[in-house]
Amino acid sequence: MVVSVTSTEAHDGPVTTGFWALTLGSIGVVFGDIGTSPLYAFREAVAGAAHGEPPTRIIVLGVLSMILWALLIVVTAKYVLLLLRADNNGEGGTLSLMALGQRALGRRSWPLLALGVIGASMFIGDSMITPAISVLSAVEGLKLATPALEHFVVPMTVFILVALFAVQSSGTARVASAFGPVMVAWFSSLAAMGIVHISDDPSVLAAINPWYAVQFLLSHGTIGLVTLGAVFLAVTGGEALYADLGHFGRKPIQAAWLYFILPSLLINYFGQGALVLSDPAAIENSFYRMVPDILLLPLVGLATAATVIASQAVITGAYSLTRQAVQLGLLPRFEVRYTSEAHAGQIYLPRVNRLLLIGVLLLVLLFRTSSGLASAYGIAVSTTMVADGIMGFVVIWKVWGWRAATAAALIVPFVVVDMTFFSANLLKLFEGAWVPLLFGLAMAILIWTWRRGTAILTIKTRRIEVPLRDLIKTLEKRPPHIVKGTAVFLTSDPNFVPTALLHNLKHNKVLHEHNVILTIETAQTPRVDPSERVRMETVSERFAKVRLRFGFMESPNVPKALVIARKLGWQFDIMSTSFFVSRRALKPSSQSGMPRWQDHLFIAMSRSANDATDYFQIPTGRVVEVGTQVTI
């Protein structure tokens, strides 16, 4: 007999909130990264094209035109108007896009998996670079206010970053409530600064004509392509629009971008351009030169607050992405702590937090200036954007039901633009672009090792496992001693006898009155409807199978899910129920199917995995662990 829950349960998703409240929230969280780009993007692009010489009118207008059209094509057209519609049950992001594509294909596609892994790896790399370059660029304003403070820029940046990562464990709910108003003040300041300075040289508005961008690229050769890589800094953070889709919804994000964020950014960039046209020496720091000295320190303070908010957004994104990767089987289990009783999405991963902090501090101490980090920044984001574009083709073709040729005609121009930016950033390989590429390679090796090792381990385990129905028949003929209570055995395949059950019978020679073979599955959707959470199947008088399904953005809570099973007729008392979990001790084998170094890496990753009891939120007092040794 197979049954499933039919009652309605409270959904774990975001609570319905007013449109304007969601719009304000998106301004505070979604746009922090791209919103702090004016601090360095225009300066780096113009300075790179000028090569130490005073910037010419052609350079200024060419860079402004490229920034304008990059924001319109890459961010507005591709992400805001197109990919925001490619949602996976309301959720967005690289891994959501990958899961949506694989579900549409009806099978596991290795090319799609590879694109998802590459995009996710580069997003986590971006989570290291964004705090470093954003906070550095903000604090560098102190050098203009008081040149004597130049030597304190790096120490102060390190202090701010350490403080930022230190508060993660206590949650960000209180601080997050102020994110929206602070970022509204930031973008309003950007627009006001730009409006004031456009009058310095109103002819700067001619850069709206895309011919200036084309003319610059055609007349500057390799320098033009290198400058294009710096221009890409203006669109970094565009991928966050899609990643945060599930938090705020498509329409609030679109409204915030089209009617407030985009105009503020463009006005500020054009204001910087007009300032440099009227005073070429201002390119030294064109952003901070837009305000009088008396307003410099307040602007540094506001910029620092904005960059901290931008950093907080990508740190939270890294937590969420890592949890998704764990749920999809791409990484071992990480400890997840919840920092809010009201919002399940507010989580803290201690190990990820430590690794991010170490990476960010190394970047700051290695590059020491925002200009130095700029070369490393673009390659991470452009790689993610290329991966999103290719996976977007699969979704438009298979999910939306478009003809392949029509879908290609729509998405290929975006991919070509992304590939152009990727190529431009690749020219900075030896200037810093090697950092995110090296990190992405390391992440890819970890994910490949984990998936390959897990597959080999599964195959080896299957060879020695016993079919569940065969064991039940044997136990019916020769029943062991029966003890009262319920035993729950966790396993990945309910058709075979869990190792813990075999060892319980072999060594303790007892069988519980009721035995549940529990399987926890991760769906290819962000969340699973409560009506699909639990399925039960009665196998015999003493055995039943229970399957719990969770979305890849949900945290598996076994006790909470088993409460639903009460509605299905499984009457159990948690205090008389024991959960049996197998703990494997892995040892390398001479014939594992993997190189020896990969064997040791997989074993190390397995040992570092969070305890299954904690990960599935099972009461520790009701858990019995059974240890086994397995060679791989």
SVG drawing of the C-alpha trace seen along z (x, -y; Angstrom):
<svg xmlns="http://www.w3.org/2000/svg" viewBox="-6 -73 57 93">
<polyline fill="none" stroke="black" stroke-width="0.4" points="0.0,0.0 1.4,-3.4 -0.2,-6.6 0.8,-10.3 -0.3,-13.2 -3.2,-15.2 -3.7,-17.8 -2.5,-21.3 0.5,-22.5 2.0,-25.9 4.4,-26.7 8.0,-27.4 8.3,-30.0 8.4,-33.8 5.4,-35.4 3.3,-37.6 4.5,-41.1 3.5,-44.4 4.9,-45.3 6.7,-48.5 8.1,-46.8 9.6,-44.1 10.9,-46.8 12.6,-48.6 14.0,-45.3 15.4,-44.5 17.1,-47.9 18.8,-47.0 19.9,-43.5 20.0,-42.8 21.7,-45.9 24.5,-46.5 27.2,-44.9 26.4,-46.7 25.5,-49.8 29.0,-50.3 30.6,-49.9 30.7,-53.7 33.4,-53.8 35.9,-52.3 34.5,-51.1 34.7,-54.4 38.1,-55.3 39.6,-52.0 38.3,-51.9 39.4,-55.5 42.8,-55.3 43.5,-52.0 42.7,-53.4 44.7,-56.6 47.9,-54.8 49.0,-57.5 48.2,-60.3 45.4,-62.9 42.2,-61.2 41.0,-62.5 37.4,-63.2 37.3,-60.1 38.3,-57.9 35.8,-59.4 32.9,-59.3 33.9,-55.8 34.0,-54.4 30.8,-56.1 29.0,-54.7 30.3,-51.2 29.1,-51.4 25.7,-52.6 25.1,-49.9 26.6,-47.2 24.1,-48.1 21.3,-48.1 22.2,-44.8 23.8,-42.6 21.8,-43.7 18.6,-45.2 17.8,-43.0 19.4,-39.7 18.8,-39.5 16.0,-41.9 13.7,-41.3 14.6,-37.8 16.2,-35.5 14.1,-36.8 11.3,-35.0 13.2,-31.7 12.4,-30.8 12.5,-27.4 9.3,-27.4 10.0,-31.1 13.7,-30.7 16.6,-31.9 20.4,-31.6 22.9,-29.4 22.1,-26.1 18.4,-26.8 18.8,-27.3 20.9,-24.1 18.2,-22.1 15.5,-23.6 17.3,-22.6 18.0,-19.1 14.4,-18.6 13.3,-19.8 15.6,-17.4 14.3,-14.6 17.8,-13.3 21.1,-14.3 23.1,-16.2 26.8,-16.4 27.3,-19.6 24.6,-21.3 26.1,-20.0 29.5,-21.3 28.1,-24.8 26.3,-24.9 29.4,-23.9 31.5,-26.5 29.0,-29.2 28.6,-28.3 32.3,-28.1 32.8,-31.6 30.0,-33.0 31.7,-31.9 34.9,-33.4 33.0,-36.6 31.8,-36.4 35.5,-36.7 36.4,-39.5 33.4,-41.7 34.0,-42.5 37.7,-43.1 37.4,-45.5 34.2,-47.2 35.5,-48.1 38.9,-48.9 37.6,-51.3 35.4,-53.0 38.1,-53.4 40.5,-54.7 38.5,-58.0 40.4,-58.7 43.5,-59.4 41.8,-62.4 40.5,-63.8 43.9,-63.4 46.9,-62.1 48.6,-61.1 45.9,-58.4 47.1,-56.5 49.0,-53.9 45.8,-53.2 43.7,-52.2 44.6,-48.5 44.5,-48.1 41.1,-49.8 39.8,-47.7 41.0,-44.5 39.3,-45.7 36.0,-46.4 36.0,-43.0 36.9,-41.0 34.1,-42.8 31.7,-42.1 32.4,-38.3 32.4,-38.2 28.8,-39.3 27.5,-36.7 27.0,-34.1 24.6,-36.4 22.4,-36.9 21.7,-39.9 18.0,-40.4 18.3,-43.6 20.9,-45.1 19.0,-44.0 16.1,-46.2 18.3,-49.2 19.7,-48.0 16.9,-49.4 16.9,-53.0 20.7,-53.2 20.9,-52.0 18.1,-54.4 20.2,-57.2 23.3,-55.9 21.6,-55.7 20.0,-59.1 23.4,-60.5 24.8,-59.0 22.1,-60.7 22.5,-64.0 26.3,-64.0 25.8,-63.2 23.2,-65.9 25.4,-68.5 28.4,-67.6 26.7,-66.9 26.5,-70.7 30.4,-70.8 30.2,-69.6 26.7,-68.8 28.2,-67.5 29.0,-64.3 25.4,-63.2 26.5,-62.5 27.9,-59.1 24.3,-57.8 25.1,-57.2 26.6,-53.7 28.8,-54.8 31.2,-56.3 31.7,-52.8 32.2,-51.2 34.6,-53.9 36.7,-53.6 37.0,-49.8 37.8,-50.0 40.5,-52.7 42.2,-51.3 42.9,-47.7 44.1,-45.6 43.8,-48.5 40.2,-48.8 39.6,-45.1 41.5,-45.6 39.4,-48.7 36.3,-46.6 37.4,-44.3 37.5,-47.3 34.1,-48.5 32.7,-45.1 33.2,-46.2 30.1,-48.4 27.9,-45.3 29.3,-43.1 26.5,-42.2 24.0,-41.9 23.9,-38.1 22.7,-38.8 19.4,-40.1 18.7,-36.6 20.1,-34.9 17.8,-36.8 14.7,-36.2 13.1,-33.9 13.6,-36.5 11.7,-39.4 10.0,-38.3 10.4,-39.4 8.2,-42.6 9.7,-44.3 13.3,-43.7 12.3,-44.9 10.6,-48.0 13.5,-48.9 16.1,-48.5 14.2,-50.3 12.8,-53.2 15.5,-53.9 18.7,-52.0 19.5,-52.2 18.8,-56.0 20.9,-56.7 23.9,-54.7 23.8,-56.3 23.4,-59.8 26.4,-59.3 28.6,-57.8 27.8,-60.7 28.5,-63.1 31.9,-61.5 32.5,-61.8 31.6,-65.4 33.9,-66.1 36.8,-64.5 36.1,-66.3 36.3,-69.6 39.2,-68.5 41.3,-65.6 43.3,-65.4 40.1,-64.3 40.5,-60.8 42.8,-60.1 39.6,-59.4 36.7,-60.7 34.1,-59.5 35.2,-61.2 36.3,-64.3 32.6,-64.9 32.0,-66.4 33.6,-69.3 36.1,-68.6 33.6,-69.3 31.4,-66.5 34.2,-64.0 34.2,-62.3 30.4,-61.9 30.5,-60.4 33.3,-58.0 31.1,-56.9 28.1,-56.4 30.2,-54.5 31.7,-52.3 28.1,-51.5 27.0,-50.7 30.0,-48.4 29.5,-46.6 25.9,-46.0 27.1,-44.8 29.5,-42.5 26.8,-41.2 24.6,-40.4 27.2,-38.2 28.2,-36.5 24.6,-35.5 24.4,-34.4 27.5,-32.2 25.8,-30.5 22.6,-29.9 24.6,-28.6 26.7,-26.2 23.5,-24.8 22.0,-24.3 25.2,-22.5 25.1,-20.2 21.4,-19.4 22.2,-18.6 25.0,-16.2 27.8,-18.4 29.5,-18.9 29.6,-17.1 27.3,-18.2 28.2,-21.5 26.9,-22.7 24.0,-25.0 22.9,-27.3 19.6,-29.3 19.8,-32.9 16.1,-33.7 13.1,-31.9 10.8,-33.7 12.9,-33.4 14.3,-30.0 16.5,-31.6 18.6,-33.4 21.4,-30.9 25.0,-30.8 27.6,-28.3 30.6,-28.5 33.0,-26.7 32.1,-28.7 32.3,-31.9 35.9,-31.1 37.0,-30.2 35.5,-33.3 37.2,-35.5 40.6,-33.9 40.1,-34.4 39.0,-38.0 41.9,-38.9 44.4,-37.2 43.1,-39.2 43.3,-42.5 46.9,-41.9 48.0,-40.5 46.6,-43.3 46.4,-46.2 44.4,-48.5 41.1,-48.4 42.9,-49.0 44.9,-45.9 41.8,-43.8 39.9,-45.1 41.8,-42.8 40.7,-39.8 37.1,-40.8 35.7,-40.8 36.7,-37.2 34.7,-35.7 31.4,-37.4 31.8,-37.2 32.3,-33.4 29.1,-33.1 27.2,-35.2 28.4,-33.0 27.2,-29.9 23.8,-31.5 23.4,-32.4 24.1,-28.9 21.8,-27.3 19.2,-29.9 19.1,-28.6 18.1,-25.1 15.4,-26.6 13.9,-28.8 14.0,-25.8 12.8,-23.0 10.8,-24.7 9.2,-27.6 8.7,-25.4 10.4,-27.6 11.9,-26.3 15.6,-25.7 16.4,-28.2 14.2,-30.9 15.7,-30.3 19.2,-30.5 18.4,-33.7 17.3,-35.3 20.1,-34.1 23.2,-33.8 23.7,-37.6 23.8,-37.8 26.2,-34.9 28.4,-36.6 28.5,-39.8 29.3,-37.8 32.0,-35.9 33.5,-39.2 33.7,-40.5 35.1,-37.1 37.8,-37.3 38.6,-40.9 39.0,-40.0 41.1,-37.0 43.8,-39.4 44.4,-40.3 45.3,-36.7 48.7,-37.6 47.5,-40.8 45.1,-39.1 42.5,-37.2 44.4,-34.0 43.0,-34.2 39.3,-33.4 40.3,-31.0 42.5,-29.1 39.8,-29.1 37.2,-27.9 39.5,-25.1 39.9,-24.1 36.2,-24.1 35.6,-22.1 38.1,-19.5 36.4,-19.2 33.0,-18.8 34.3,-16.3 36.0,-14.3 33.0,-14.2 30.6,-13.1 33.0,-10.5 33.9,-9.2 30.3,-9.0 29.4,-7.1 32.3,-4.6 31.3,-4.1 27.7,-3.5 28.7,-0.8 30.9,0.9 28.2,0.8 25.6,2.3 27.8,5.4 27.5,6.4 24.0,5.2 21.0,7.6 17.6,6.8 15.2,5.8 12.4,8.2 14.8,11.1 15.7,10.2 12.1,9.8 11.3,13.3 14.2,14.7 13.1,13.0 9.6,14.3 10.9,17.9 13.3,17.4 12.3,14.4 14.9,13.0 14.1,11.6 11.5,8.8 11.9,5.7 9.3,2.9 9.6,-0.4 10.3,-1.8 13.6,-1.8 14.2,-4.2 17.1,-3.3 18.4,-6.0 19.5,-4.8 19.9,-6.2 18.3,-3.2 15.1,-1.8 15.2,1.4 18.3,2.7 18.9,3.4 20.5,0.5 24.0,1.4 22.9,0.3 20.0,2.8 22.3,5.7 24.8,4.9 22.0,4.6 20.7,8.1 24.2,9.5 25.6,8.2 22.6,7.4 20.5,10.3 17.2,8.3 14.6,6.7 12.3,3.8 8.6,4.2 8.3,1.6 11.0,0.8 11.0,-2.1 13.4,-2.3 13.8,-6.1 15.0,-7.7 15.6,-11.4 15.5,-12.7 16.4,-16.1 14.1,-17.2 15.1,-19.2 12.9,-22.0 13.8,-24.7 11.0,-23.6 8.6,-20.7 4.9,-21.2 4.0,-19.8 1.5,-17.5 4.5,-15.8 6.7,-15.8 6.0,-12.3 5.2,-9.0 4.7,-5.8 4.6,-2.2 3.8,0.8 6.1,3.7 5.2,6.2 3.8,6.4 7.0,5.1 8.5,3.1 7.5,-0.1 9.2,-2.5 9.1,-6.2 10.4,-8.7 10.9,-12.3 11.4,-14.8 12.9,-18.3 13.7,-21.0 17.4,-21.9 16.8,-25.2 15.2,-23.7 16.9,-22.4 15.9,-18.8 14.2,-18.6 13.3,-14.9 11.3,-15.2 9.2,-18.0 8.5,-16.1 7.7,-12.9 4.9,-14.8 3.2,-14.8 3.4,-11.0 1.0,-10.9 -1.7,-12.0 -0.9,-8.9 -1.5,-6.5 2.0,-6.1 1.5,-6.6 4.9,-6.9 6.3,-8.4 9.6,-10.2 10.7,-9.1 10.4,-5.4 11.9,-5.8 15.5,-5.2 17.3,-6.5 20.0,-4.2 22.7,-5.8 25.7,-4.2 29.0,-5.9 31.6,-4.8 35.3,-4.8 36.8,-5.1 40.2,-3.7 42.0,-4.0 42.1,-0.9 44.7,0.1 41.9,0.4 39.5,-2.4 39.0,-3.8 40.5,-7.1 44.1,-8.3 45.6,-7.9 45.6,-11.7 41.9,-11.8 41.2,-8.9 42.8,-10.8 41.0,-14.0 37.6,-12.2 38.3,-10.6 39.3,-14.0 36.1,-15.6 34.0,-12.7 35.6,-13.2 34.9,-16.9 31.2,-16.4 28.8,-17.5 27.3,-14.8 24.1,-13.4 22.3,-13.7 22.9,-17.5 22.3,-18.0 18.9,-16.3 18.1,-17.9 17.5,-14.5 17.4,-14.6 20.9,-13.4 19.5,-11.5 17.5,-9.2 20.4,-8.3 22.4,-5.1 25.5,-5.1 26.8,-2.0 30.4,-2.1 31.7,-0.3 34.9,-0.3 34.8,-0.6 37.7,-0.7 37.5,-3.0"/>
</svg>
